[in-house]
């Protein structure tokens, strides 16, 4: 974690605007005490682009964007639950936080927005990559420094449509996550001890089958060690965690600019179509990305933002519902 000075100076505890139930709550009563801080990064920051990977669907109870564009995010920090609100104001980031984890979240803003990312050594070798890098100068790879919180939804997204995983994430957070400080209609992801105690029928009601539930419970039992060592080797030593899940976790928790989600249903098609004009498999994707070693995830983020996709052929996959099994 960066020291407190790297994230600006926190205002004294007091009334911070926007602390009512909804993320749009600046106009609502019931504001609670919080901390406020301004941070001025020495590069342009695209808040929405940097933070987008942390949102698990449009109804994520732990991540919301209000009408004014402010981003709200909750986390169970080492100091306890907390809620963070970030707004871009000119070249600065205006931040407010609530709960026992408020100070920890404010101290982590530089990491979250990419202060430890190092894009300076990145060289665009394709026109589409170069164009997107110029269009998205504020796209950096940030890190949450919360490994288990990134791992849980990644496990939920294994080999299913995103909508299925988002449904399970939302259900379990609303059932077992506590109301977010300063934004009680949001929810804070439960700590590992709570995930371990979730009854089997609640996993079923969420739409998760037993295999993924066991993977999450197993990871929860060693969560402390994961926070100390979020390496791919450590993550993949856990039952049910493969290269895809490890990469998805490291991208978000450790800000790994090179982690490639091998095994993703859509990714080879996006990379192949953008860089070679054809769909490829995982091996072909890795071959195309080889010249970008050290920045392969960065290139993928840029290609995803380009909107280039191979043409769809055939119907969309249907969303399954394990709750009916």
N, C-alpha and C positions, 0 to 999 in steps of 0.2 A: 504493500500500500504506500502511496506517496504520503509525505508528511502534510500536516494541515496547511502549512504556508503555501504549498503548491496549488491549493484549490481556492485561494482567496481568504478573506476574513469573514467569519461567521458573525451575523448580527446577534445581539443578546436575545434570549428567549422572550417571546412576546407574541402579539397578534400578527400572524402572517396572512396576507390576503390569499384566498383560494383554498381554505382548509376545510370546507364543508363536504357533505357526502359525495357529490358527483365531481368528476374532474372539471366540470364547468362551474364550480361552486363559488366563484368569486362574488357572485351576486346573492348568495344564499347565507342565511344565518348559521350560527353554530360553529364558528371558527375556533380552532384550538391553538395552543402555543406551539411554536416551531422555531427553526433556525433559518436564516436567510444568508445567502452568499452570492457574490458576483465573481465570475471567473472570465478572464480575457485571454483566450488562446492566441498564440502567435501565428495561427493559420486560420483560414475560413472553415467554419464548422457547419456541416449540414446535419442538424440534429435528427431529422426524420430518417435520413439515409443511414446514418451511423447506428441509430437505435432500432431500426426496423427489424433486424434479426431476432430481437428479444420479444417481439410481439407474437403471441400464439393465437392468431385469428382475430377477427374484428370485435369479438366479445370477450377477449381475454380479461379476466377480473384482476389481473396483476399488472396490466399495461393498457393505458388509455390515452387518447389524444383529444383534447378539448376543442371547442369551436374556435378558439384563438390560436390554435396550433401548439399549445403547450403540451409537453409529453409528461405523463404521470407514470411512475413505475414503483412497484413495491418489492421488498426483499426482506428475508429474515437474515439479518447481518450477524456477525459475531457478538454485537452488543444488544441484539434483540430486533423486533420488527420495526420497519421504517418505511416511510413513503417519501418519494423524491419527485419534485416537479421541476422541469427544465423548460426555459423559454429563451429563444434567441432574441436579443435586443441589440440591434446594430451589430457591432463586432464582438459583443459580450454575451455570456450565458448567465441569465438570471436564474438562480436556483433557490428552492425552498424545500425544507425537509421536516418531517414530523416523526415522533416516536423515539423510543430508546436508541434506535439505529440511525437517527438523523445525522449526528456528527460523522459517523462512519461513512454514510452515503455521500455527504458533502465532501469529505476528504477524498473519496474515490472518483469524483467527477472527472479529473484529468484522465485517469485510466479508462473510465467508461467511454469517453469521447475520443480516445486514440492518442493520448500524449506519449505513450510508450511504443506506438507504431512507428515504423521507420520506412516510409515510402520513398525516401530520397534515393535509395539504390535501385529503384524499380525503373525498368526501361521498357516502353511499349514497342512491340515488334510487329504488330498488326494495325492496320488503319482503324478498325473498329475499336480496338483497345485504346489507341492513342486518342481517338475522338472522345470516347467516354471519359478518359482520364482528364481531358481538358474541360469537359462539360461538368464533371463532378469533382472539383478540387477539394470539396469538403468531405469527401467520402474516405473515412479512415476506419481501421479495424480496431475497435475498442475492446475492453475486457471488463467483466463484472467482478472478477475475483471470487465468484461463488460457484464452485464446480458442481456441487450436488444439485443446486437449483437449475443449472443448465442441463445436467444429465437427465433429470426426471422427464421433462417434456421431449427430449431427444429419444428416450426409450419409448415413450408413448407413440412417437411418429415412425417407429420401425415398421416398414413394409405395409403401411396402410395409407389411405388418403389422408391429407392434412385435416380435413373436416372431422374425421373420426377421432384423431388425436386431440384436436382442439375441444371437441365435445367432452372427452374424458378429463382433460386438464381443467376445463371450466367447472365441471361437476364436482370434482374432488376438491378444488380450491374453495368452492362455495360451501361444501360440506365440512371441510376440515381446516381450511385456512381461517385465521382470525381477521376481523374487520381491520382494514388498514388505518393506521393513525392518520388523522387529518382528512381521510377520505373513506369513511366507513362502508360505503357501498362497493368499494374495491376490496380485494382480499390479499393477504400476505401468504405466499407459499409456505406450507407447514415446514417445520424443522424435521430432520431425519427421524427423530424419535416418534413423531406423529405418523409419518408414513409407515413405519414398522407396525403400528397398532391398528391400521385401517382393516376392518373386517373383510373377509373374502366376498361377502354379498355386496359390499359397497364397491369393490373393484368391478364386480360384474355389472352393477347398475351404471357404472361410469362408461361401460362399453369396452373395458380392457379385459382381455383374456388372461388366464392364470400365468402364462409364460412371462409376459411383460410385467405383470404385478410382482412375480418372484424376482425378476431382475432388479426392479426398483427397490424392493425390500432388502435384497442382498447388498445393493450399493449403499443403502441407508445405514446398514450395520457397520460399514467401514468409511462413512462419509468424512470423518476427521482426517483419515489418512489421504483421502482424495484431495482435500483442500491443501494438504501439505505437499502433495506430489500429483499434479494434474497431467503428468506426461502420458503420451499415447500408450507406452508400455504398461504403465500402472492401470490405466483405464481398461485396456484390453485384457488385463489379467482377471477381470471380473466375469463371471458367467453371464452370458447374454449380451455382452458388450463387444461389438466388432469394430471394424475400421470406420464404417459409416457413423455409428453413434459416437465413437471417440472423436472423430473429426468435428461433428456438429457441436459437441461439448467444448472442445478446445477453441473452436472459432469464437464462441461467445464468452467463455469463462477466462480463457488465457490469451485471447486476442491473437491467435495463431494465423498469420497471413498466408501460410503455406498449406494448411490442412485441407485436403480434398475429400469431399464426401463420396468416396468410391462406393458404388452400389445404389446410387440414387436413380430413381426411375426416369426423371426428366433431364438431369444434368448433362449426360453425354450428348443428348440431342441438341441442347442449347449451345454447348461448347463447339461441337462439330459443325453445326449450322453456321455459327458466327465466324469461326476461324477457317473452315475448309469448305463451306457450302454444302455439307452433307451430314447426315446423321452417322454417329459412330458409337461404338460400345465403350466400356470402361477403359479397355486397353488403348483404344484409339484416342480417347480423351486425354489419358495420361501422356501419350506420345505428343499430342498437340500442345500440352501445357509444359512439357519438359523444358523448353527454353526459358520459362518463367519460374524455374525452381527458386524457392524462397518467397515467392509472391503468387503462388497458384490460386489460393483462395481470393486474393485481391483481384486477380484477373477475372475469376468467376463472378465476383460481385459486380464488376464493371460490365461484363457481358450480360448479366441478368438485367442490369439497368438499361441496356440498349433496346430492349424490347424485341430483339431478333429471336424468332422461334421457328422451328421447322413446322411445315403445315400439318394440321391435324388430319389423321386418317382413321375413320371409324368412330364409334360412339365413345363418350367419356365413360370411365369406370364408375360403377355404382357404389355409393357409400354403404358399407356393411354396418350391421348393428348386432354386436355380440350379445346385447341384452336380451334378444329374443331366442338365443340358443339354449 
